[in-house]
Amino acid sequence: MLTNNRILWRDNTTFRDLSIHLNDLFAGTEVIPFNSLEDALYIGSDLPFNHRHIEMTVTNAQIANWSVSSWNGSLFIPCVDVIDLTKTLGTTTLGQSGILAWTPDRQKSWFGEDTTENMKGELSTLKIYNLYWVKLTLSANLSVTTEIKYVGHKFSNDADLEAQYPDFADSNFKMAFKSGKTNWIDQTILASEMIIQDLRKSRVIMSSSQILDWREFAMASVHKTAEIVFRAMGDDYKDQLKTAQAAYKAALESASNLDGNLNATIDPKERANSVGYFSR
């Protein structure tokens, strides 16, 4: 479960806090029949951030596009270079699970609001302290059955995992892990959250929002996912477990693109310095 990751839905004039369900992969889901003329999603974090993974349970079938903006202390300013990997056919946002990413406009400031009471016309009826906020709006309505399971971090996928561990593609192996299992989504999201915990524990980062390029952590996520699976499979896989643990440590230390100056943008120095550099 993520902390300091607030998710609010303004349903016309009513605010619904989705944080409890959507921060925790196993806590439940939220149906969001989003109306483009009336609604907005707000995501708040303790530091500036540039992406979130959105895991779907029931996908949207309507053509729509996200607009993303960040709070500058007075109003929401449009972000640039929005990349929506939840789109299918290049037009249907939330048509699949995936990353929504953006870049804050470097010509504008992103202001961490000490209380939402100051956000007139937006979140001022609420009282939530010390967060940076983005606002998500849509160009068209979503399908009324659209249902989201999780909003957070996911650094790799089944294709990445199965390329490194071919046995994981085998249906019998999946069934040996759990009856009826068809994918490794839950374990990969759990692995991503464990990577964040490890980086925080070692004081490499203060917040998950400092991870700017999720792809840098794909291999670490692959090996941590394998570690989770092999541990659950018991003593028959203890050698594979040790191999995955060693591979995870090496992959994690070689990853880079952490936000050292807290501006949610990958700067040249941050691109050059790996996790191992920060943890020395």
Number of C-alpha atoms within 10 A of each C-alpha: 17 19 14 17 22 22 21 17 21 18 16 13 10 8 16 12 14 19 21 18 19 25 22 18 19 12 12 13 20 18 14 18 16 23 19 16 12 13 20 20 21 20 22 24 20 20 22 25 28 21 22 19 21 22 26 21 17 19 20 26 19 17 20 21 19 20 15 24 24 28 21 18 17 12 14 18 19 19 20 15 11 18 14 21 18 22 22 16 8 13 15 20 25 31 23 19 21 21 23 21 21 22 22 24 16 12 6 13 14 22 18 21 21 15 15 20 16 16 19 12 10 17 18 13 13 13 11 15 14 15 21 24 28 25 22 18 21 21 13 15 20 23 19 14 16 20 19 23 21 28 26 23 26 26 23 23 18 16 13 15 23 16 12 13 15 11 13 20 17 11 14 14 14 18 12 11 15 12 9 10 13 14 14 19 15 12 19 27 24 21 25 25 20 16 20 22 17 14 20 14 11 12 12 19 21 16 21 26 24 24 24 24 20 22 16 20 23 22 22 27 31 29 27 29 29 28 25 17 19 20 16 13 16 10 11 10 14 14 11 14 23 14 13 22 19 13 18 22 14 15 21 23 17 16 23 24 24 29 25 19 11 13 19 23 23 21 14 9 12 16 15 12 16 18 18 16 13 15 12 6
